[in-house]
Amino acid sequence: MKRLILNSLLVLSVLGVGLATTGRRGVERVGPQRADTAALERRSASDPGDTVAALRLMRHYVEQGEPGSALAVAARSPAVDASPAGRDLVARALFTGGHASEALTMTRRALQACEFSPCDAGLVARATRREELLTGLVEVGVEDAEKAPELAALTYRRTLRTVRVATLQ
C-alpha cells in the first residue's frame, strides 16, 4: 500500500512538472503581470520584425496560460517561424492549448532547425523531452492532456522509464 501511494505521488509530481514546463491554463492576470504584458505588447507591435520582442511576448503568454495569444504573436511575426526558439515556443503553446499532434510536428521542426543553426542546449533538451512525451500522447490518441489526465499520467510515466545508453566512439 505504501509503495502504491509513493508511486502515485511520483506520477502526480511528474505530471505537475510536465505541465508546469509547458505552460499553465487558467492563471489569473492581475497587477504587475498586466503591466508587463502591456509593455511587451507595445514593443512587439512597434516592430513586427523584432524577433526578440516577439519571443519574449510569446514566452510571457505561454507562461501566463494564454497559448492562443502566443500563437497570434507568432502569426504576425514571420521571423518567429525561422527561429528554433520561436518554433519551440509555438510547440509549447500548441501543447498547452490541447493540440498534441500539431505540437509534435512543431517540436520536430524546432529540433530540425537546431541541426542548421546554433541552439541553446536547454532548448534542445526540453524539445527532445517534449518530443518523446508528445509522441507517446499521440500514439495513445491524447490531444489534450488535461482532458485525459489518467492516460496522460501513464504516458508521462512510460516516457520517464525510457533509458538511453550512450556509447563513446
Beta strands, then each sheet from edge to edge (+ up, - down):
end
